[in-house]
Amino acid sequence: MGGKILAAVRKTNNIRLKNKLIISIVVVVFIPVLLVGTILTASYRQNVLDQATQQTRNNVDKIKKRVSDILRVPIEISNKLQVDDRLSNLVNTRYEHIFDLVKALWDFRNFRDYVQIYKEIDNVRFYTANPLPINNWEFLSADESVKNSDWYREALDKSSSSIGWHYVPDETKGNRPYLSLVRRIDFPLYRSYGVLVIDLDPDELGGILSQEPFDTMIFDATGFIVAAKNPQWVGRKIESLDFAKDLSDKPAGAYEFHYEGQPTKIVVEEVVPPFSRNGLKVVSVFTIDSIVSGANRVSRLGFIIIAASLFIACVLIYFTSSLLSRRLLLLNRMLNKVSMGNLNVTSEVDGNDEIGLLSKQFNHMLASIRSLMEEVSESHMQKSLLELRQRDIKLKMMASQINPHFLFNTLESIRMKAYVKGDKEISNVVQLLGKLMRRSIEIGARKITLKEEFEIVRCYLEIQKFRFEDERLTYKLHLDDAAEKVEIPPLIVQPLAENAVVHGLEEVEEGGIVCIEARVESDRVVITVEDNGSGISEDKMRAIGISFQDLEDAEEYRIGLRNVHQRLILTYGEGYGLKLESPPGSGTKVTFSIPLGGKLHV
């Protein structure tokens, strides 16, 4: 898994910075914003639709309650008439004279009182089973058309306690249909019956629906629309409406249909009054687009704002990435020039951002490289000059030795004759001189150990001690065991010892001491050459300090302090040169150090 991720990351390294920034803005900003906007818009749209549906349910519930309140009025009236003795006597009495019947009909004012008292009631009539001699539009004899009607037969077939609600034409009002309570009234005392019909006022029902925000209607069990916000729907069968033709069998709930080619939400609620064998259904219809149009408008506005913002962001990213790419390409051209060997270029990319800082670091790096190259060149030149001088010294030494082997053989012969004659001191000095010259000739350019260097110094000091007699010169040598095998360039300590004897003790008549010590301190070997001579004056110290920096000093000073100082610096680097301490009249102390490992300076 980690390898796949690493491979994918490496592939992205091949994409240009401008394309990376554009891809990043698309992946990190555009797609998430689009997804979030889509989700929020859909959620907002659905929330609006749910709120509208719930509001419609609430409105339908209110309509249901109000319709139930209206229907309760004819139910109560029918309950009263069912036990009304006056109605029973009027319908079942046999009148001898028509006048008596007319008077009885006129005196029975209950139906008219109900119509006047209750605004929900438009008309009340009663169909008698026994025909009356006369009708007064309140008490009617059922003719054949009435007897054959579904509502009338259903009322006769059911119990008197069962109420039916039907859309019934009223012949007393030009056969205008009304939503009516239809109920059978039994007269057990007379073993007769009749059918009570109470018409509801259509204006009351229509008034309930007129203020509804959506198309709303009420239809009975047979599918007749008894009231509607749209008056043109009243009296039509529910099946005649394409969007609602299947609603007659639908239970209460919310459904989706298509109305006039648009997705439509329909809320259905049932109204079943007490003691009723059937009921009504309240239906509210609203198109989804009419509800969510505001949400869609807000969504479109939001998407326009998002698109404009993303477009501006893309334009800014494009120009920013182009600016970055141009600066990076300019820096890349500078790098190409450096790779071709041109170290004299200078990056002109400005600014304090990361690229500007990189440009400044690039210029600083080139300046450091040029400085280092100059130092290396100077170091090589000094090293070459040192090698030339060392070869020159060797040539001069070899030139001064016509035949080294002849000289060594001669010195050995002198030593043997002195020894034979009993002059051991001369014999010993001649032996030391031969040993010193042989070691100096055999060394060449190779490095030697401190032990070998100290042996050369000892030979030199013994010879000088012979020359100055014992009272004038004594010496002390101390070499730490841990420093014996440390390698150094040849003839480093010997010239310092020679300087101490020749110059330091120049004015000392007796008691001259030269102390040479090599001790290990941490990661260095510290070497000290000290004498008790008259010291060095301030002017001469300044001259020596200047000579340490002068590569073209006079010929006679090449094998002296300056030579040793420069050889140490060239071999080990700055900080490894000679350090002089010489208060006037207190002798001279020369100190230098070398790495304990004896590694050369690079």
ROKOL-706424 format. One record per residue (C-alpha): residue number from 1; x, y, z; residue in one letter. Coordinates in steps of 0.001 Angstrom, whole numbers, plus 500000, padded with zeros to 6 digits. Layout:
BEGIN
NUM  X  Y  Z  A
...
This chain:
BEGIN
1  500000  500000  500000  M
2  502795  502390  500952  G
3  504593  501602  497683  G
4  501502  502467  495644  K
5  501107  505758  497483  I
6  504797  506551  496935  L
7  504462  505705  493230  A
8  501409  507954  492939  A
9  503281  510791  494659  V
10  506207  510344  492289  R
11  503886  510537  489306  K
12  502595  513878  490540  T
13  506188  515145  490484  N
14  506024  514994  486678  N
15  503086  517432  486556  I
16  503882  521096  486078  R
17  503228  523454  488960  L
18  500557  525378  487057  K
19  498628  522189  486300  N
20  499050  521012  489904  K
21  497505  524227  491215  L
22  494598  524014  488761  I
23  494003  520340  489592  I
24  494187  521180  493295  S
25  491585  523967  492997  I
26  489304  521610  491074  V
27  489717  518672  493473  V
28  489916  520579  496743  V
29  487487  523434  496025  V
30  485362  522986  492911  F
31  484201  519396  493404  I
32  483542  519714  497185  P
33  481700  523014  496722  V
34  479653  521501  493881  L
35  478818  518437  495968  L
36  477972  520474  499058  V
37  475907  522901  496994  G
38  474021  520047  495336  T
39  473388  518298  498650  I
40  472307  521507  500388  L
41  470072  522466  497474  T
42  468447  519036  497400  A
43  468030  519104  501183  S
44  466600  522616  501074  Y
45  464265  521647  498232  R
46  463112  518528  500047  Q
47  462674  520477  503265  N
48  460513  523052  501508  V
49  458482  520266  499909  L
50  458093  518476  503261  D
51  457022  521706  504923  Q
52  454491  522343  502172  A
53  453192  518787  502474  T
54  452932  519106  506233  Q
55  451224  522474  505877  Q
56  448800  520949  503422  T
57  448131  518084  505845  R
58  447452  520627  508545  N
59  445119  522528  506226  N
60  443332  519310  505258  V
61  442992  518429  508938  D
62  441419  521828  509529  K
63  439064  521267  506575  I
64  438233  517833  507961  K
65  437376  519333  511329  K
66  435265  522076  509826  R
67  433470  519620  507523  V
68  432891  517359  510508  S
69  431407  520301  512382  D
70  429086  521028  509437  I
71  428038  517378  509113  L
72  427340  517156  512837  R
73  424426  519608  512407  V
74  422297  517429  510054  P
75  423196  514370  512122  I
76  421819  515996  515271  E
77  418725  517135  513365  I
78  418145  513635  512050  S
79  418547  512213  515537  N
80  415900  514607  516843  K
81  413475  513853  514013  L
82  413934  510139  514526  Q
83  412176  510424  517897  V
84  409871  513318  517026  D
85  406262  512255  517789  D
86  404822  515120  515803  R
87  406591  513871  512683  L
88  405392  510330  513386  S
89  401792  511411  513879  N
90  401813  513705  510855  L
91  403082  511024  508487  V
92  400953  508151  509795  N
93  397566  509899  510507  T
94  394684  509386  508070  R
95  393020  512752  507560  Y
96  389356  512808  506614  E
97  389592  516167  504965  H
98  392272  517740  502843  I
99  391950  520876  504935  F
100  392979  518994  508008  D
101  396008  517650  506192  L
102  396951  521092  504907  V
103  396560  522554  508378  K
104  398701  519789  509891  A
105  401385  520326  507268  L
106  401331  524058  507891  W
107  401527  523661  511633  D
108  404582  521365  511389  F
109  407326  524031  511128  R
110  410347  521975  512283  N
111  411869  521651  508822  F
112  411583  525352  508126  R
113  412898  526275  511560  D
114  415974  524119  511057  Y
115  416723  525803  507732  V
116  416361  529230  509291  Q
117  418333  528431  512435  I
118  421234  526514  510930  Y
119  423140  528161  508158  K
120  424708  524802  507280  E
121  421264  523493  506199  I
122  419810  524424  502839  D
123  416702  522206  502766  N
124  414945  519356  504635  V
125  412449  516964  503049  R
126  410853  513663  503937  F
127  409795  510890  501540  Y
128  406850  508941  502962  T
129  406247  505276  502269  A
130  402449  505846  502398  N
131  401493  508370  499715  P
132  399901  511608  500923  L
133  397069  513169  499067  P
134  399072  516329  498618  I
135  402765  517335  498674  N
136  404143  520608  500082  N
137  407831  520241  499033  W
138  408663  519146  502601  E
139  406707  515889  502674  F
140  406843  514068  499351  L
141  405709  510803  497982  S
142  408550  508915  496340  A
143  407905  508538  492626  D
144  409416  505844  490506  E
145  412596  507803  489722  S
146  413235  508321  493417  V
147  412409  504740  494312  K
148  414869  503490  491682  N
149  417694  505786  492776  S
150  420693  504225  494508  D
151  420580  506495  497512  W
152  416896  505777  498195  Y
153  417205  502007  497844  R
154  420349  501995  499963  E
155  418510  503948  502682  A
156  415637  501420  502694  L
157  418007  498469  502796  D
158  419936  499738  505810  K
159  419093  500149  509450  S
160  417476  503372  510525  S
161  420498  504147  512692  S
162  422788  504166  509656  S
163  423361  507470  507894  I
164  424336  507794  504280  G
165  425937  510777  502570  W
166  425085  511200  498908  H
167  425147  513786  496182  Y
168  421369  513920  495632  V
169  419361  516039  493165  P
170  416620  518054  494873  D
171  413443  518004  492797  E
172  412103  520819  494935  T
173  414878  523063  493608  K
174  414979  522167  489965  G
175  416894  518916  490531  N
176  419984  520810  491642  R
177  422307  518321  493323  P
178  423301  518771  496961  Y
179  425432  516881  499418  L
180  422698  515404  501539  S
181  422199  513298  504638  L
182  419987  510367  503711  V
183  418506  508383  506571  R
184  415619  505963  507029  R
185  413208  506977  509794  I
186  411205  504124  511303  D
187  407893  504512  513131  F
188  407612  501321  515176  P
189  404221  502259  516626  L
190  402728  502456  513166  Y
191  405038  499893  511580  R
192  405871  502358  508863  S
193  408918  504288  507703  Y
194  410142  507122  505556  G
195  413363  508554  504158  V
196  414739  511819  505534  L
197  416929  513944  503230  V
198  418770  516982  504616  I
199  420598  519110  502026  D
200  423749  520925  503103  L
201  424347  524478  501992  D
202  426963  524273  499154  P
203  428155  527809  499916  D
204  429183  526728  503405  E
205  431220  523845  502014  L
206  432691  525997  499261  G
207  433563  528713  501780  G
208  435747  526254  503673  I
209  437809  525626  500552  L
210  437878  529093  499036  S
211  440774  530355  501158  Q
212  442995  527314  500633  E
213  446347  528038  498922  P
214  446103  524928  496720  F
215  443375  523227  494718  D
216  441229  521378  497244  T
217  438013  519364  496818  M
218  435597  517119  498697  I
219  433940  514097  497067  F
220  431547  511444  498317  D
221  431790  507670  498319  A
222  430503  507424  494752  T
223  433130  509841  493456  G
224  430998  512973  493017  F
225  432827  516200  493805  I
226  430502  517982  496227  V
227  432749  521015  496896  A
228  435957  522422  495437  A
229  438032  525544  495389  K
230  437684  525439  491611  N
231  433889  525774  491063  P
232  434156  524042  487679  Q
233  434979  520775  489403  W
234  431798  520712  491509  V
235  429332  518064  490323  G
236  431916  516190  488262  R
237  432968  512632  488926  K
238  436462  512237  490330  I
239  437275  509880  487458  E
240  436876  512730  484996  S
241  440027  514344  486383  L
242  443065  512614  484894  D
243  445318  513225  487847  F
244  442716  512065  490399  A
245  440983  509173  488695  K
246  442580  506650  491033  D
247  441923  508590  494228  L
248  438526  507094  494972  S
249  440121  503901  496270  D
250  443160  505513  497895  K
251  443353  505526  501696  P
252  444376  508614  503616  A
253  447942  509724  502855  G
254  450159  511710  500502  A
255  450726  510643  496881  Y
256  452552  511862  493818  E
257  450878  512155  490435  F
258  451290  514105  487243  H
259  448912  516974  486700  Y
260  449032  518791  483369  E
261  452464  517277  482728  G
262  453908  518451  486039  Q
263  454782  516371  489098  P
264  452035  516903  491653  T
265  451639  516168  495340  K
266  448184  515061  496520  I
267  447098  514778  500158  V
268  444019  512631  500876  V
269  442088  512647  504171  E
270  438871  510757  505014  E
271  435893  512263  506846  V
272  433592  509611  508363  V
273  430933  511202  510574  P
274  429400  509281  513498  P
275  426611  506753  512750  F
276  427509  506927  509037  S
277  427873  503988  506694  R
278  429986  506027  504290  N
279  431916  509249  504387  G
280  433662  511909  502378  L
281  437223  512444  501230  K
282  439112  515717  501307  V
283  441787  516076  498639  V
284  444346  518874  498321  S
285  446457  519145  495155  V
286  449591  521200  494581  F
287  452306  521038  491940  T
288  455787  520391  493271  I
289  457272  523090  491056  D
290  455030  525723  492580  S
291  456370  524826  496018  I
292  460033  524437  495200  V
293  460218  527253  492664  S
294  461557  529586  495365  G
295  464074  526973  496440  A
296  465069  526427  492815  N
297  465502  530169  492341  R
298  467700  530351  495441  V
299  469635  527307  494221  S
300  470208  528838  490803  R
301  471375  532060  492399  L
302  473670  530083  494721  G
303  475112  528105  491819  F
304  475670  531302  489849  I
305  477531  532842  492791  I
306  479548  529643  493323  I
307  480374  529399  489624  A
308  481449  533055  489525  A
309  483582  532587  492638  S
310  485195  529456  491240  L
311  485816  531164  487904  F
312  487513  534078  489658  I
313  489501  531606  491774  A
314  490584  529690  488651  C
315  491638  532927  486940  V
316  493631  534007  490010  L
317  495189  530541  490309  I
318  496073  530628  486614  Y
319  497786  534015  486812  F
320  499463  533162  490129  T
321  500727  529832  488793  S
322  501915  531539  485604  S
323  503838  534087  487670  L
324  505352  531338  489827  L
325  506213  529238  486778  S
326  507866  532212  485046  R
327  509995  532947  488121  R
328  510893  529267  488521  L
329  511803  528988  484836  L
330  514013  532072  485168  L
331  515736  530461  488149  L
332  516015  527214  486190  N
333  517809  529014  483353  R
334  520314  530362  485877  M
335  520854  526815  487171  L
336  521411  525569  483621  N
337  524082  528212  483104  K
338  525779  527137  486324  V
339  525597  523481  485230  S
340  527427  524523  482037  M
341  530256  525943  484176  G
342  529314  529621  484260  N
343  529663  530681  487892  L
344  529442  534402  487196  N
345  525655  534503  486755  V
346  523322  536289  489165  T
347  519647  535445  489675  S
348  517395  538458  489190  E
349  514307  536819  490731  V
350  513193  539195  493484  D
351  510638  538970  496277  G
352  510529  537720  499857  N
353  508477  534603  499247  D
354  509935  531092  499047  E
355  511084  531543  495443  I
356  512646  534906  496250  G
357  514446  533400  499247  L
358  515576  530511  497045  L
359  516953  533026  494539  S
360  518837  534852  497290  K
361  520221  531556  498595  Q
362  521219  530681  495033  F
363  523176  533919  494663  N
364  524735  533413  498087  H
365  525674  529837  497157  M
366  527347  530997  493940  L
367  529280  533651  495845  A
368  530387  530989  498347  S
369  531407  528631  495544  I
370  533438  531357  493850  R
371  535078  532231  497169  S
372  535832  528575  497876  L
373  537236  528085  494391  M
374  539481  531088  494868  E
375  540611  529695  498224  E
376  541216  526248  496730  V
377  543086  527797  493826  S
378  545206  529832  496209  E
379  545760  526768  498407  S
380  546834  524714  495413  H
381  549130  527486  494333  M
382  550686  527678  497807  Q
383  550996  523918  497985  K
384  552629  523830  494566  S
385  554980  526627  495603  L
386  555813  524707  498800  L
387  556549  521574  496818  E
388  558768  523589  494490  L
389  560593  525062  497455  R
390  561011  521642  499039  Q
391  562415  520298  495783  R
392  564665  523346  495581  D
393  565936  522673  499122  I
394  566528  519040  498271  K
395  568405  519993  495079  L
396  570553  522462  496978  K
397  571270  519864  499635  M
398  572119  517320  496983  M
399  574253  519867  495132  A
400  576197  520548  498301  S
401  576881  516821  498604  Q
402  579210  515844  495780  I
403  578973  512237  496749  N
404  576993  511413  499907  P
405  578382  507924  500208  H
406  581932  509222  499853  F
407  581180  511838  502557  L
408  579599  509261  504906  F
409  582553  506878  504386  N
410  585001  509721  505086  T
411  583138  510760  508266  L
412  583081  507139  509373  E
413  586851  506863  508823  S
414  587450  510026  510876  I
415  585201  508694  513639  R
416  587054  505361  513728  M
417  590484  507031  513895  K
418  589293  509322  516688  A
419  587873  506362  518536  Y
420  591103  504362  518041  V
421  593143  507283  519369  K
422  590798  507425  522377  G
423  588988  510696  521578  D
424  585496  509375  522157  K
425  583887  512838  522195  E
426  585021  513643  518636  I
427  584054  510144  517601  S
428  580563  510610  519016  N
429  580082  514022  517371  V
430  581218  512737  513993  V
431  578806  509833  514371  Q
432  575916  512226  515186  L
433  576798  514466  512220  L
434  576786  511495  509874  G
435  573550  510245  511291  K
436  571960  513704  510960  L
437  573091  514135  507360  M
438  572049  510614  506405  R
439  568535  511040  507848  R
440  568141  514457  506178  S
441  569126  513000  502794  I
442  567037  509839  503123  E
443  563823  511610  504192  I
444  562941  513170  500844  G
445  559261  514215  500580  A
446  557788  511452  502707  R
447  556229  512036  506146  K
448  558010  510890  509253  I
449  556916  510129  512803  T
450  557416  512506  515692  L
451  559834  509986  517192  K
452  562049  510183  514087  E
453  561810  513972  514043  E
454  562793  514168  517706  F
455  565794  511888  516954  E
456  566991  514347  514291  I
457  566529  517196  516780  V
458  568501  515294  519402  R
459  571386  514731  516961  C
460  571367  518394  516027  Y
461  571332  519571  519647  L
462  574141  517169  520623  E
463  576321  518577  517832  I
464  575469  522146  518916  Q
465  576194  521212  522498  K
466  579656  519983  521400  F
467  580252  523258  519602  R
468  579164  525530  522483  F
469  580635  523404  525247  E
470  578503  521961  528059  D
471  578314  525172  530140  E
472  576716  527246  527401  R
473  574001  524854  526093  L
474  571806  522200  527651  T
475  568526  520810  526299  Y
476  565468  518853  527416  K
477  563355  516606  525143  L
478  559992  515158  526154  H
479  557729  513124  523816  L
480  554436  511539  525022  D
481  554231  507858  524236  D
482  550832  508408  522573  A
483  552404  510889  520132  A
484  555432  508854  519029  E
485  553793  507405  515906  K
486  551985  510569  514822  V
487  553228  511474  511333  E
488  554290  515003  510380  I
489  556074  516591  507431  P
490  559886  516320  507836  P
491  562065  519130  509179  L
492  559302  520857  511153  I
493  560718  520756  514692  V
494  564442  520815  513741  Q
495  564310  524324  512193  P
496  562628  525613  515359  L
497  565343  524038  517510  A
498  567997  525544  515214  E
499  566300  528964  515504  N
500  566310  528662  519302  A
501  570039  527797  519381  V
502  571300  530175  516701  V
503  569107  533215  517397  H
504  567621  532661  520864  G
505  570924  531853  522621  L
506  573026  534114  520436  E
507  573870  536482  523288  E
508  573889  533866  526084  V
509  577393  533112  527330  E
510  576446  530248  529626  E
511  573455  528461  531063  G
512  571506  528360  527784  G
513  568567  525929  527869  I
514  566377  524678  525015  V
515  563230  522717  526028  C
516  561301  520776  523363  I
517  558092  519023  524374  E
518  555328  517097  522525  A
519  552232  516349  524613  R
520  548768  515039  523738  V
521  545849  517356  524533  E
522  542364  516114  523574  S
523  542422  515489  519806  D
524  545713  517335  519129  R
525  549420  516997  519712  V
526  550871  520286  521062  V
527  554567  520839  520360  I
528  556532  523537  522221  T
529  560098  524801  521577  V
530  561276  527175  524313  E
531  564612  528871  525106  D
532  565801  531186  527844  N
533  567506  533666  525570  G
534  567104  537410  525390  S
535  563780  537213  523478  G
536  562595  539121  520415  I
537  561944  542837  520188  S
538  558524  544196  519186  E
539  559786  545446  515816  D
540  561262  542074  514983  K
541  558059  540319  516106  M
542  556078  542508  513712  R
543  558545  541716  510912  A
544  558237  537991  511611  I
545  554418  538279  511599  G
546  554554  539996  508206  I
547  556975  537386  506866  S
548  554475  534633  507825  F
549  552072  536080  505241  Q
550  554714  536778  502554  D
551  555298  533979  500041  L
552  558118  535815  498239  E
553  560500  536465  501113  D
554  564237  536583  500679  A
555  565994  533380  499717  E
556  567986  532997  502966  E
557  564814  532826  505113  Y
558  563096  529942  503367  R
559  564203  527313  505846  I
560  563172  529300  508913  G
561  560148  530201  510961  L
562  558169  531456  507950  R
563  558797  528239  506024  N
564  557642  526053  508919  V
565  554578  528265  509518  H
566  553431  528109  505896  Q
567  554083  524381  505610  R
568  551903  523751  508666  L
569  549068  525875  507289  I
570  549254  524266  503857  L
571  549340  520804  505415  T
572  546728  521131  508164  Y
573  544863  524356  507455  G
574  544409  527727  509146  E
575  544807  527595  512927  G
576  547688  525146  512826  Y
577  550487  527682  512243  G
578  553167  528863  514637  L
579  552419  530946  517720  K
580  555270  533022  519179  L
581  555536  534324  522720  E
582  558646  536406  523456  S
583  558548  539118  526109  P
584  561881  541037  525831  P
585  564542  539531  528138  G
586  562377  536473  528984  S
587  563265  534044  526210  G
588  561134  532805  523290  T
589  558411  530167  523186  K
590  557228  528777  519857  V
591  554072  526573  519917  T
592  552124  524758  517247  F
593  549693  521813  517163  S
594  548763  519074  514727  I
595  545745  516732  514622  P
596  546278  513575  516667  L
597  545506  511513  513577  G
598  547982  513496  511498  G
599  545439  513942  508663  K
600  546140  516432  505928  L
601  544022  519544  505451  H
602  541665  519303  502443  V
